[in-house]
Amino acid sequence: MPALWIAHVIVTDEEAYGKYAKLAGPAIAKHGGHFIARAARYVQLEGRDRPRNVVAKFPSVEAAEACYHSPEYQEALSHARNASDRDLVIVETTE
């Protein structure tokens, strides 16, 4: 089953986070993922507001998790760790 990688982010250092974004896209694509929403318009209905929301679709939960743990993504993530406050979850779709 396909899976969604859903991130809710507050960016605290635009320059460093830009380095993350530049590297993260190719890492996600390498693992079969593609963005279906990336920092687009949103409406916050409940919970903590995080102005950057990203959704990527992967072929499976396993592919999404493999991407997260990959050396390429971990290199990208090293730029985001001190440049953002993030929540990230992988959710299997029902389709």
N, CA, C and O atoms as CSV, one atom per row, in Angstrom:
chain,resi,resn,atom,element,x,y,z
A,1,MET,N,N,0.849,-1.186,0.000
A,1,MET,CA,C,0.000,0.000,0.000
A,1,MET,C,C,0.889,1.243,0.000
A,1,MET,O,O,1.930,1.263,0.656
A,2,PRO,N,N,0.481,2.275,-0.733
A,2,PRO,CA,C,1.232,3.533,-0.692
A,2,PRO,C,C,1.198,4.139,0.712
A,2,PRO,O,O,0.361,3.788,1.543
A,3,ALA,N,N,2.122,5.049,0.944
A,3,ALA,CA,C,2.215,5.709,2.243
A,3,ALA,C,C,2.490,7.187,2.051
A,3,ALA,O,O,3.097,7.604,1.065
A,4,LEU,N,N,2.033,7.963,3.010
A,4,LEU,CA,C,2.280,9.399,3.018
A,4,LEU,C,C,3.261,9.744,4.121
A,4,LEU,O,O,3.162,9.247,5.243
A,5,TRP,N,N,4.205,10.599,3.784
A,5,TRP,CA,C,5.180,11.153,4.725
A,5,TRP,C,C,4.654,12.561,4.985
A,5,TRP,O,O,4.627,13.387,4.073
A,6,ILE,N,N,4.241,12.842,6.207
A,6,ILE,CA,C,3.608,14.110,6.539
A,6,ILE,C,C,4.474,14.834,7.563
A,6,ILE,O,O,4.728,14.328,8.655
A,7,ALA,N,N,4.920,16.026,7.187
A,7,ALA,CA,C,5.766,16.830,8.065
A,7,ALA,C,C,5.089,18.165,8.346
A,7,ALA,O,O,4.537,18.803,7.450
A,8,HIS,N,N,5.145,18.569,9.603
A,8,HIS,CA,C,4.663,19.885,10.036
A,8,HIS,C,C,5.873,20.583,10.641
A,8,HIS,O,O,6.507,20.054,11.555
A,9,VAL,N,N,6.196,21.772,10.133
A,9,VAL,CA,C,7.490,22.382,10.446
A,9,VAL,C,C,7.358,23.860,10.788
A,9,VAL,O,O,6.571,24.585,10.180
A,10,ILE,N,N,8.134,24.289,11.763
A,10,ILE,CA,C,8.416,25.702,12.008
A,10,ILE,C,C,9.885,25.881,11.708
A,10,ILE,O,O,10.734,25.289,12.373
A,11,VAL,N,N,10.194,26.692,10.712
A,11,VAL,CA,C,11.579,26.947,10.337
A,11,VAL,C,C,12.118,28.077,11.202
A,11,VAL,O,O,11.511,29.144,11.299
A,12,THR,N,N,13.263,27.833,11.830
A,12,THR,CA,C,13.883,28.844,12.695
A,12,THR,C,C,15.160,29.428,12.093
A,12,THR,O,O,15.643,30.463,12.551
A,13,ASP,N,N,15.702,28.775,11.081
A,13,ASP,CA,C,16.903,29.248,10.383
A,13,ASP,C,C,16.714,28.965,8.892
A,13,ASP,O,O,16.951,27.851,8.424
A,14,GLU,N,N,16.287,29.981,8.163
A,14,GLU,CA,C,15.952,29.821,6.743
A,14,GLU,C,C,17.138,29.337,5.909
A,14,GLU,O,O,16.970,28.500,5.023
A,15,GLU,N,N,18.322,29.852,6.184
A,15,GLU,CA,C,19.500,29.476,5.391
A,15,GLU,C,C,19.833,27.994,5.556
A,15,GLU,O,O,20.009,27.274,4.572
A,16,ALA,N,N,19.917,27.552,6.793
A,16,ALA,CA,C,20.228,26.140,7.045
A,16,ALA,C,C,19.110,25.235,6.540
A,16,ALA,O,O,19.377,24.169,5.987
A,17,TYR,N,N,17.867,25.650,6.726
A,17,TYR,CA,C,16.754,24.821,6.265
A,17,TYR,C,C,16.723,24.746,4.745
A,17,TYR,O,O,16.295,23.741,4.179
A,18,GLY,N,N,17.169,25.790,4.095
A,18,GLY,CA,C,17.281,25.762,2.644
A,18,GLY,C,C,18.251,24.687,2.175
A,18,GLY,O,O,18.017,24.038,1.156
A,19,LYS,N,N,19.340,24.496,2.917
A,19,LYS,CA,C,20.297,23.420,2.595
A,19,LYS,C,C,19.616,22.062,2.755
A,19,LYS,O,O,19.808,21.162,1.937
A,20,TYR,N,N,18.825,21.923,3.810
A,20,TYR,CA,C,18.073,20.684,4.012
A,20,TYR,C,C,17.153,20.424,2.815
A,20,TYR,O,O,17.166,19.333,2.244
A,21,ALA,N,N,16.360,21.426,2.439
A,21,ALA,CA,C,15.394,21.256,1.363
A,21,ALA,C,C,16.070,20.883,0.044
A,21,ALA,O,O,15.545,20.072,-0.719
A,22,LYS,N,N,17.220,21.469,-0.219
A,22,LYS,CA,C,17.947,21.184,-1.457
A,22,LYS,C,C,18.377,19.720,-1.524
A,22,LYS,O,O,18.353,19.117,-2.596
A,23,LEU,N,N,18.768,19.149,-0.394
A,23,LEU,CA,C,19.222,17.754,-0.352
A,23,LEU,C,C,18.082,16.754,-0.147
A,23,LEU,O,O,18.162,15.619,-0.616
A,24,ALA,N,N,17.040,17.164,0.541
A,24,ALA,CA,C,15.951,16.240,0.876
A,24,ALA,C,C,15.173,15.794,-0.354
A,24,ALA,O,O,14.812,14.622,-0.462
A,25,GLY,N,N,14.912,16.703,-1.274
A,25,GLY,CA,C,14.141,16.364,-2.467
A,25,GLY,C,C,14.732,15.207,-3.252
A,25,GLY,O,O,14.019,14.248,-3.549
A,26,PRO,N,N,16.024,15.265,-3.600
A,26,PRO,CA,C,16.628,14.143,-4.313
A,26,PRO,C,C,16.633,12.840,-3.502
A,26,PRO,O,O,16.478,11.762,-4.075
A,27,ALA,N,N,16.807,12.925,-2.192
A,27,ALA,CA,C,16.784,11.718,-1.360
A,27,ALA,C,C,15.396,11.085,-1.382
A,27,ALA,O,O,15.268,9.863,-1.462
A,28,ILE,N,N,14.378,11.900,-1.313
A,28,ILE,CA,C,13.003,11.400,-1.352
A,28,ILE,C,C,12.723,10.754,-2.709
A,28,ILE,O,O,12.154,9.665,-2.774
A,29,ALA,N,N,13.121,11.424,-3.786
A,29,ALA,CA,C,12.902,10.883,-5.135
A,29,ALA,C,C,13.636,9.562,-5.331
A,29,ALA,O,O,13.117,8.653,-5.979
A,30,LYS,N,N,14.837,9.452,-4.777
A,30,LYS,CA,C,15.629,8.231,-4.913
A,30,LYS,C,C,14.907,7.021,-4.323
A,30,LYS,O,O,15.135,5.890,-4.755
A,31,HIS,N,N,14.045,7.252,-3.346
A,31,HIS,CA,C,13.318,6.169,-2.685
A,31,HIS,C,C,11.877,6.051,-3.184
A,31,HIS,O,O,11.028,5.463,-2.514
A,32,GLY,N,N,11.612,6.607,-4.350
A,32,GLY,CA,C,10.302,6.458,-4.965
A,32,GLY,C,C,9.258,7.441,-4.492
A,32,GLY,O,O,8.080,7.305,-4.825
A,33,GLY,N,N,9.672,8.435,-3.717
A,33,GLY,CA,C,8.724,9.415,-3.208
A,33,GLY,C,C,8.592,10.617,-4.121
A,33,GLY,O,O,9.496,10.937,-4.891
A,34,HIS,N,N,7.456,11.271,-4.021
A,34,HIS,CA,C,7.259,12.537,-4.720
A,34,HIS,C,C,6.338,13.418,-3.872
A,34,HIS,O,O,5.473,12.927,-3.148
A,35,PHE,N,N,6.548,14.717,-3.983
A,35,PHE,CA,C,5.766,15.672,-3.195
A,35,PHE,C,C,4.374,15.832,-3.781
A,35,PHE,O,O,4.207,15.973,-4.992
A,36,ILE,N,N,3.377,15.808,-2.904
A,36,ILE,CA,C,2.022,16.125,-3.329
A,36,ILE,C,C,1.538,17.416,-2.675
A,36,ILE,O,O,0.536,17.984,-3.108
A,37,ALA,N,N,2.232,17.887,-1.645
A,37,ALA,CA,C,1.987,19.197,-1.038
A,37,ALA,C,C,3.299,19.652,-0.401
A,37,ALA,O,O,3.960,18.893,0.308
A,38,ARG,N,N,3.656,20.899,-0.668
A,38,ARG,CA,C,4.927,21.388,-0.128
A,38,ARG,C,C,4.814,22.882,0.131
A,38,ARG,O,O,4.887,23.695,-0.790
A,39,ALA,N,N,4.632,23.229,1.410
A,39,ALA,CA,C,4.541,24.631,1.829
A,39,ALA,C,C,3.430,25.368,1.096
A,39,ALA,O,O,3.574,26.546,0.769
A,40,ALA,N,N,2.322,24.680,0.836
A,40,ALA,CA,C,1.191,25.271,0.138
A,40,ALA,C,C,0.217,25.905,1.130
A,40,ALA,O,O,0.411,25.836,2.344
A,41,ARG,N,N,-0.803,26.506,0.605
A,41,ARG,CA,C,-1.852,27.122,1.420
A,41,ARG,C,C,-2.479,26.057,2.319
A,41,ARG,O,O,-2.662,24.915,1.897
A,42,TYR,N,N,-2.802,26.424,3.539
A,42,TYR,CA,C,-3.396,25.475,4.485
A,42,TYR,C,C,-4.326,26.208,5.429
A,42,TYR,O,O,-4.300,27.436,5.509
A,43,VAL,N,N,-5.141,25.459,6.139
A,43,VAL,CA,C,-6.033,25.982,7.166
A,43,VAL,C,C,-5.783,25.169,8.419
A,43,VAL,O,O,-5.953,23.950,8.408
A,44,GLN,N,N,-5.380,25.821,9.501
A,44,GLN,CA,C,-5.129,25.146,10.777
A,44,GLN,C,C,-6.441,25.060,11.539
A,44,GLN,O,O,-7.003,26.091,11.909
A,45,LEU,N,N,-6.940,23.861,11.782
A,45,LEU,CA,C,-8.206,23.680,12.485
A,45,LEU,C,C,-8.020,23.267,13.933
A,45,LEU,O,O,-8.801,23.668,14.796
A,46,GLU,N,N,-7.001,22.474,14.211
A,46,GLU,CA,C,-6.757,22.020,15.581
A,46,GLU,C,C,-5.262,21.898,15.795
A,46,GLU,O,O,-4.490,21.833,14.839
A,47,GLY,N,N,-4.859,21.868,17.059
A,47,GLY,CA,C,-3.464,21.608,17.399
A,47,GLY,C,C,-2.554,22.799,17.164
A,47,GLY,O,O,-2.998,23.925,16.945
A,48,ARG,N,N,-1.292,22.511,17.217
A,48,ARG,CA,C,-0.237,23.518,17.116
A,48,ARG,C,C,-0.040,23.952,15.663
A,48,ARG,O,O,0.140,23.110,14.783
A,49,ASP,N,N,-0.073,25.227,15.417
A,49,ASP,CA,C,0.118,25.755,14.071
A,49,ASP,C,C,1.587,25.686,13.686
A,49,ASP,O,O,2.451,26.202,14.395
A,50,ARG,N,N,1.859,25.050,12.570
A,50,ARG,CA,C,3.199,24.994,11.998
A,50,ARG,C,C,3.056,25.422,10.545
A,50,ARG,O,O,2.415,24.732,9.753
A,51,PRO,N,N,3.650,26.556,10.193
A,51,PRO,CA,C,3.355,27.164,8.898
A,51,PRO,C,C,3.915,26.450,7.673
A,51,PRO,O,O,3.554,26.810,6.552
A,52,ARG,N,N,4.765,25.473,7.839
A,52,ARG,CA,C,5.269,24.725,6.683
A,52,ARG,C,C,4.784,23.286,6.829
A,52,ARG,O,O,5.116,22.593,7.790
A,53,ASN,N,N,3.992,22.858,5.852
A,53,ASN,CA,C,3.408,21.518,5.865
A,53,ASN,C,C,3.783,20.838,4.560
A,53,ASN,O,O,3.593,21.396,3.479
A,54,VAL,N,N,4.319,19.625,4.670
A,54,VAL,CA,C,4.819,18.902,3.506
A,54,VAL,C,C,4.246,17.488,3.516
A,54,VAL,O,O,4.238,16.814,4.546
A,55,VAL,N,N,3.769,17.051,2.351
A,55,VAL,CA,C,3.273,15.689,2.199
A,55,VAL,C,C,3.962,15.091,0.972
A,55,VAL,O,O,3.915,15.654,-0.122
A,56,ALA,N,N,4.596,13.951,1.177
A,56,ALA,CA,C,5.209,13.206,0.073
A,56,ALA,C,C,4.573,11.828,0.042
A,56,ALA,O,O,4.255,11.251,1.082
A,57,LYS,N,N,4.394,11.311,-1.159
A,57,LYS,CA,C,3.809,9.982,-1.323
A,57,LYS,C,C,4.901,9.005,-1.734
A,57,LYS,O,O,5.694,9.282,-2.633
A,58,PHE,N,N,4.929,7.861,-1.064
A,58,PHE,CA,C,5.896,6.793,-1.323
A,58,PHE,C,C,5.153,5.526,-1.724
A,58,PHE,O,O,3.957,5.406,-1.458
A,59,PRO,N,N,5.837,4.580,-2.355
A,59,PRO,CA,C,5.199,3.319,-2.735
A,59,PRO,C,C,4.728,2.484,-1.537
A,59,PRO,O,O,3.803,1.681,-1.661
A,60,SER,N,N,5.374,2.680,-0.373
A,60,SER,CA,C,5.023,1.872,0.807
A,60,SER,C,C,5.570,2.539,2.062
A,60,SER,O,O,6.408,3.438,1.986
A,61,VAL,N,N,5.088,2.091,3.215
A,61,VAL,CA,C,5.636,2.544,4.500
A,61,VAL,C,C,7.125,2.211,4.558
A,61,VAL,O,O,7.935,3.017,5.018
A,62,GLU,N,N,7.474,1.021,4.090
A,62,GLU,CA,C,8.873,0.586,4.146
A,62,GLU,C,C,9.769,1.481,3.304
A,62,GLU,O,O,10.886,1.795,3.715
A,63,ALA,N,N,9.297,1.897,2.130
A,63,ALA,CA,C,10.095,2.795,1.279
A,63,ALA,C,C,10.274,4.153,1.940
A,63,ALA,O,O,11.358,4.735,1.882
A,64,ALA,N,N,9.225,4.658,2.565
A,64,ALA,CA,C,9.309,5.954,3.252
A,64,ALA,C,C,10.266,5.876,4.434
A,64,ALA,O,O,11.070,6.782,4.654
A,65,GLU,N,N,10.176,4.789,5.191
A,65,GLU,CA,C,11.067,4.630,6.343
A,65,GLU,C,C,12.511,4.421,5.893
A,65,GLU,O,O,13.433,4.942,6.521
A,66,ALA,N,N,12.717,3.677,4.828
A,66,ALA,CA,C,14.069,3.484,4.283
A,66,ALA,C,C,14.651,4.812,3.836
A,66,ALA,O,O,15.841,5.063,4.028
A,67,CYS,N,N,13.837,5.658,3.247
A,67,CYS,CA,C,14.300,6.989,2.853
A,67,CYS,C,C,14.773,7.759,4.079
A,67,CYS,O,O,15.866,8.324,4.076
A,68,TYR,N,N,13.954,7.781,5.124
A,68,TYR,CA,C,14.305,8.529,6.332
A,68,TYR,C,C,15.648,8.079,6.896
A,68,TYR,O,O,16.448,8.913,7.320
A,69,HIS,N,N,15.904,6.794,6.907
A,69,HIS,CA,C,17.135,6.258,7.494
A,69,HIS,C,C,18.314,6.225,6.518
A,69,HIS,O,O,19.422,5.857,6.906
A,70,SER,N,N,18.089,6.602,5.268
A,70,SER,CA,C,19.151,6.549,4.261
A,70,SER,C,C,20.246,7.579,4.542
A,70,SER,O,O,19.976,8.625,5.131
A,71,PRO,N,N,21.470,7.290,4.127
A,71,PRO,CA,C,22.565,8.259,4.307
A,71,PRO,C,C,22.262,9.598,3.634
A,71,PRO,O,O,22.629,10.650,4.158
A,72,GLU,N,N,21.600,9.568,2.485
A,72,GLU,CA,C,21.298,10.817,1.767
A,72,GLU,C,C,20.332,11.690,2.567
A,72,GLU,O,O,20.539,12.896,2.699
A,73,TYR,N,N,19.284,11.076,3.096
A,73,TYR,CA,C,18.326,11.866,3.861
A,73,TYR,C,C,18.911,12.305,5.195
A,73,TYR,O,O,18.662,13.425,5.642
A,74,GLN,N,N,19.680,11.442,5.830
A,74,GLN,CA,C,20.292,11.825,7.101
A,74,GLN,C,C,21.250,13.002,6.924
A,74,GLN,O,O,21.361,13.849,7.810
A,75,GLU,N,N,21.945,13.059,5.783
A,75,GLU,CA,C,22.794,14.220,5.497
A,75,GLU,C,C,21.935,15.476,5.387
A,75,GLU,O,O,22.278,16.515,5.950
A,76,ALA,N,N,20.823,15.383,4.666
A,76,ALA,CA,C,19.905,16.518,4.553
A,76,ALA,C,C,19.383,16.917,5.926
A,76,ALA,O,O,19.359,18.098,6.272
A,77,LEU,N,N,18.968,15.930,6.700
A,77,LEU,CA,C,18.383,16.176,8.013
A,77,LEU,C,C,19.362,16.865,8.962
A,77,LEU,O,O,18.939,17.596,9.857
A,78,SER,N,N,20.636,16.644,8.782
A,78,SER,CA,C,21.624,17.300,9.650
A,78,SER,C,C,21.520,18.823,9.549
A,78,SER,O,O,21.895,19.522,10.491
A,79,HIS,N,N,21.024,19.348,8.441
A,79,HIS,CA,C,20.852,20.799,8.279
A,79,HIS,C,C,19.544,21.285,8.904
A,79,HIS,O,O,19.432,22.457,9.264
A,80,ALA,N,N,18.566,20.408,9.034
A,80,ALA,CA,C,17.254,20.793,9.564
A,80,ALA,C,C,17.182,20.706,11.078
A,80,ALA,O,O,16.389,21.410,11.703
A,81,ARG,N,N,17.991,19.858,11.668
A,81,ARG,CA,C,17.845,19.583,13.113
A,81,ARG,C,C,17.914,20.833,13.974
A,81,ARG,O,O,17.099,20.988,14.883
A,82,ASN,N,N,18.852,21.724,13.720
A,82,ASN,CA,C,18.979,22.946,14.519
A,82,ASN,C,C,18.374,24.151,13.812
A,82,ASN,O,O,18.570,25.289,14.239
A,83,ALA,N,N,17.640,23.902,12.733
A,83,ALA,CA,C,17.061,24.988,11.946
A,83,ALA,C,C,15.538,24.927,11.909
A,83,ALA,O,O,14.896,25.701,11.199
A,84,SER,N,N,14.962,23.995,12.682
A,84,SER,CA,C,13.515,23.842,12.632
A,84,SER,C,C,12.997,23.069,13.834
A,84,SER,O,O,13.740,22.386,14.540
A,85,ASP,N,N,11.703,23.203,14.035
A,85,ASP,CA,C,10.964,22.404,15.013
A,85,ASP,C,C,9.992,21.595,14.162
A,85,ASP,O,O,9.113,22.169,13.518
A,86,ARG,N,N,10.137,20.265,14.149
A,86,ARG,CA,C,9.420,19.427,13.188
A,86,ARG,C,C,8.698,18.265,13.841
A,86,ARG,O,O,9.134,17.725,14.858
A,87,ASP,N,N,7.597,17.900,13.238
A,87,ASP,CA,C,6.933,16.623,13.498
A,87,ASP,C,C,6.886,15.908,12.160
A,87,ASP,O,O,6.606,16.531,11.136
A,88,LEU,N,N,7.152,14.625,12.151
A,88,LEU,CA,C,7.140,13.836,10.926
A,88,LEU,C,C,6.504,12.483,11.227
A,88,LEU,O,O,6.867,11.813,12.194
A,89,VAL,N,N,5.555,12.096,10.389
A,89,VAL,CA,C,4.889,10.813,10.557
A,89,VAL,C,C,4.736,10.170,9.183
A,89,VAL,O,O,4.598,10.863,8.175
A,90,ILE,N,N,4.760,8.850,9.154
A,90,ILE,CA,C,4.485,8.089,7.941
A,90,ILE,C,C,3.155,7.377,8.165
A,90,ILE,O,O,2.964,6.712,9.184
A,91,VAL,N,N,2.235,7.517,7.209
A,91,VAL,CA,C,0.899,6.933,7.343
A,91,VAL,C,C,0.581,6.134,6.085
A,91,VAL,O,O,0.662,6.657,4.974
A,92,GLU,N,N,0.223,4.880,6.261
A,92,GLU,CA,C,-0.183,4.055,5.128
A,92,GLU,C,C,-1.546,4.532,4.634
A,92,GLU,O,O,-2.433,4.824,5.436
A,93,THR,N,N,-1.709,4.611,3.319
A,93,THR,CA,C,-2.981,5.034,2.758
A,93,THR,C,C,-3.953,3.858,2.689
A,93,THR,O,O,-3.558,2.704,2.854
A,94,THR,N,N,-5.204,4.158,2.449
A,94,THR,CA,C,-6.208,3.100,2.319
A,94,THR,C,C,-6.483,2.771,0.859
A,94,THR,O,O,-7.336,1.936,0.561
A,95,GLU,N,N,-5.771,3.417,-0.047
A,95,GLU,CA,C,-5.956,3.170,-1.481
A,95,GLU,C,C,-4.926,2.211,-1.999
A,95,GLU,O,O,-4.927,1.886,-3.186
